[in-house]
Structure formats: C-alpha cells, structure tokens
Amino acid sequence: MIDKQIVNMGKTSLIQLNPVTISRMLEIAPNAFLLSFPRSFEFEAGQVIGVGLSKFDDARIYSIASGTKEDQIDILFDIKAEGYLTPKLASFKAGDTLFVSEPFGSFHGSENTAWWIASGTGIAPYRSMLRSGFGGGKWVIHGSRTEASFYFADEFSNAFGHHYVRCLSQKNIPSDAMPDKQIFKGRVTQFLETFDILQKELQYFLCGSAEMVIECRELLLEKKVPYGNIMAEVYF
Ligand SMILES: Cc1cc2nc3c(=O)[nH]c(=O)nc-3n(C[C@H](O)[C@H](O)[C@H](O)COP(=O)(O)OP(=O)(O)OC[C@H]3O[C@@H](n4cnc5c(N)ncnc54)[C@H](O)[C@@H]3O)c2cc1C
C-alpha cells in the first residue's frame, strides 16, 4: 500500500535518491539476488525503498527484506530480462555505489494473528516483519513456479514449521521430485480454496504479482473476509 502519486508502474521519479555502498551481493537462487548496504535510517517492517543507478534515475521500488534493528538493509530482487534496472543490478558487487531513497509505504507488519501470503519476491517484506519481531501467530503461504524460488525457505521453515506452506505452481512436477517436503502442488489460490473456513476476523496480507493479489483478494472476499482485513502490496 504505497502512495500512488509517486509510483507509476513500479517506478518513481519524484523521490530523492542518495548514494550507498553495497556491502554484500548474494545470488540466493538462479537469477535472484540479496543485496545489502549499511542501514542509515529507521523504517517500519514492510516498507519499501526506491533504488536507482544514479540520483537522476526513475527509481524502481523494492521491499526491505531485513529487520528494523539490523545493521544492514537487505533487498531481494530477481532479474527481469527486458528490464532496465535488474539486469544491470545483478552485476553489482560489494564496494559499488547504488542510489536509494528513504523508506516509505504503509504495508506494515503487526502483532495481530494474520496470514502472510506471497508470490515470488513478494516474500521479502515478510522476512522483514519476521526479523522485526512480528512472527507470532502467523501463517506464511508462498507461491512460486520453481522450487529454487522459495526464497528464505530455511528461515521461514524454522520460524513457522507447518504454518509455512510452499505452493509450487510449476506444471508436470515428477512425483518423486518432492519426497517429504511441505510443498503443496498448485497455486496459492488453490491452497486457500482447500480451507472451508478461513477465519474472517484475521488479517490477510497479500504481496507480489498483480495476478496473485487480485485472485487471492477475490477469493478471500468470496469467503466473507471483510475488505478491511485484507492488506495488499502489488509489485508492478
Ligand atoms: C511496492 C513495490 C514493491 C516492490 N518490491 C519488489 C521487491 O522487493 N523485489 C522485486 O524483485 N521487485 C519488486 N518490485 C518490482 C520492481 O520495482 C521492478 O518493477 C522490477 O525489479 C523490474 O525492474 P526493471 O527496471 O528491471 O524492469 P523495468 O524496466 O521496470 O521493466 C519491468 C518489466 O516490464 C517490461 N517492460 C518494460 N518496458 C516496457 C514497455 N514499454 N512495454 C511493455 N513492457 C515493458 C519489461 O520487459 C520487464 O519485464 C516492487 C514493485 C512495487 C510497486
């Protein structure tokens, strides 16, 4: 839930970008990177920052993936092959300079009992919420096309046990490919469909692709979850 006035299709041109020095660059899955730089600002778990290659760039927006008290800011991104920023960003390394904004956005973590639902890199703000102390009473549902793209699976698995569910939407998965893991074969919406009763008084956070957010919101509304209990962050 970010200010639509400063965001146009995931790009921002009105926010100020300041230089930071990259401290770490990890390829945590094929074509997916965790980029870190020293933290110089306060933020709320779930917020985003603008990122550019120069202070004059139309910044792209990324959820902060680290905790509010950690020394480093982490962001998670995957390469969009035809994109402007991410193919270049993927070649950056520790010591390089990047331009980032102050944090903003109102997709905030809370201590309420809630479901955190994500597709792809949309898992990033929940890692920040978890690392900021908001992990109690949560279910985490993560949808992805490939098993390698369940980013931070160990961290979520350790924190949430069977309340962490991975939904693998890739077609034609060999039956022996997933021996014992808690992986649901199907889309996030198919997993949610399996629940006859989703508790209406809980909060439901949705983060990731527009397709996933729209489909999940419709499904939750059909199941009589009040509109006000559904928080959404769409990655354009
Ligand atoms: C609130 C918010 C939070 C986000 N958080 C994250 C995050 O944590 N991690 C993450 O990975 N991403 C996140 N995103 C998405 C991110 O901001 C970028 O959109 C993404 O990384 C792509 O950037 P890019 O410059 O590489 O691609 P862009 O140049 O922005 O292009 C994006 C896509 O659009 C296509 N495209 C570009 N120009 C055109 C055109 N003229 N016509 C048709 N198609 C075109 C490209 O092929 C590409 O696939 C977030 C977005 C929002 C709005």
The ligand as an ORCA input file, in Angstrom:
! r2SCAN-3c Opt
* xyz 0 1
  C       5.569     -1.546     -3.969
  C       6.510     -2.356     -4.824
  C       7.459     -3.155     -4.204
  C       8.305     -3.947     -4.982
  N       9.203     -4.732     -4.343
  C       9.983     -5.575     -5.074
  C      10.893     -6.479     -4.423
  O      11.040     -6.490     -3.188
  N      11.628     -7.311     -5.210
  C      11.498     -7.321     -6.587
  O      12.183     -8.116     -7.259
  N      10.669     -6.454     -7.222
  C       9.918     -5.590     -6.501
  N       9.077     -4.712     -7.150
  C       9.160     -4.627     -8.626
  C      10.346     -3.694     -9.004
  O      10.028     -2.353     -8.594
  C      10.661     -3.625    -10.515
  O       9.478     -3.439    -11.216
  C      11.355     -4.848    -11.058
  O      12.504     -5.175    -10.310
  C      11.763     -4.649    -12.520
  O      12.673     -3.596    -12.652
  P      13.470     -3.392    -14.020
  O      13.966     -1.987    -14.085
  O      14.474     -4.478    -14.213
  O      12.363     -3.621    -15.114
  P      11.521     -2.489    -15.882
  O      12.377     -1.750    -16.844
  O      10.813     -1.666    -14.879
  O      10.522     -3.415    -16.660
  C       9.648     -4.300    -15.919
  C       9.013     -5.268    -16.907
  O       8.207     -4.541    -17.807
  C       8.608     -4.836    -19.136
  N       8.612     -3.576    -19.871
  C       9.465     -2.545    -19.709
  N       9.135     -1.538    -20.542
  C       8.059     -1.973    -21.248
  C       7.247     -1.404    -22.249
  N       7.487     -0.184    -22.733
  N       6.202     -2.121    -22.724
  C       5.934     -3.353    -22.233
  N       6.678     -3.941    -21.295
  C       7.720     -3.272    -20.799
  C       9.995     -5.422    -19.083
  O      10.127     -6.414    -20.071
  C      10.048     -6.034    -17.700
  O       9.672     -7.397    -17.747
  C       8.228     -3.909     -6.398
  C       7.279     -3.067     -7.007
  C       6.441     -2.303     -6.236
  C       5.429     -1.409     -6.909
*
